[in-house]
């Protein structure tokens, strides 16, 4: 790298790689499919996300990953936005997954009651209550 122009070219090349990985979509929806996720019911969640995305042409790609590291909250779905945003949804079901697509991916509105933060607040209330 010899100049600011070289740096800009490197940045553009890196952005293109990320866009290819994200399929040029605004959102990437990731389902935890490690043993813990599968045992908790992640496969029907993944299937629902794939079916609904194909049927309604949502502006996202659906992928899977291994362990997300919060096994007690499985099944887990993470939504990554093109803008760098990241939301973790927990205790997912196929019905909840459909709502995530409709509201978060479709309208850009996070479904707060399904987030890991909401689950942690509920746990704290039970302990305090």
Buried (B, 14 or more C-beta within 10 A) or exposed (E): EEEEEEEEEEEEEEEEEEEEEBBEBBBBBBBBBBEBBBEBBBBEBBBBBBBBBEEEEBBBBBBBEEBBEBBEBBBBBBBBBBEEEEBBBBBBBBEBBBBBBBBBBBEEEBBEEBBBEBBEEEEEEEEEE
